[in-house]
Amino acid sequence: MLITTTSTLDGIKIKEYLGLVSGETILGANIFRDFMAGITDIVGGRSGAYEKSLVEAKEIAMDEMIQEAKRKGANAIIGVDLDYETVGQGSMLMVSCCGTAVITE
């Protein structure tokens, strides 16, 4: 599945637009509280555990979007937007992505 943040595919003709596809996931309840509490411990450094969680959440959301596009018969997704939002008074992180499913030549 070809995925791009652009609205066109250089050198590839789009035959049909199939509509919006999306995927969402939510990270554990205390990630931000734990993250902020641990900031003083990692000042100047990076928290590998939290980075791994964010990458995993992004992959889950992207996979959901790809599966929806496949169900529609798409072979590419264009105009992909990836967002990170806090929910539940900042105690959880939602990762969402959306794009336009298309069929290319």
Sequence and secondary structure as in RCSB ss.txt:
>XXXX:A:sequence
MLITTTSTLDGIKIKEYLGLVSGETILGANIFRDFMAGITDIVGGRSGAYEKSLVEAKEIAMDEMIQEAKRKGAN
AIIGVDLDYETVGQGSMLMVSCCGTAVITE
>XXXX:A:secstr
 EE SSSS TT  EEEEEEEEEEEEE  TTHHHHHHHHGGGSTTS  HHHHHHHHHHHHHHHHHHHHHHHHTT S
EEEEEEEEEEEETTTTEEEEEEEEEEEEE 
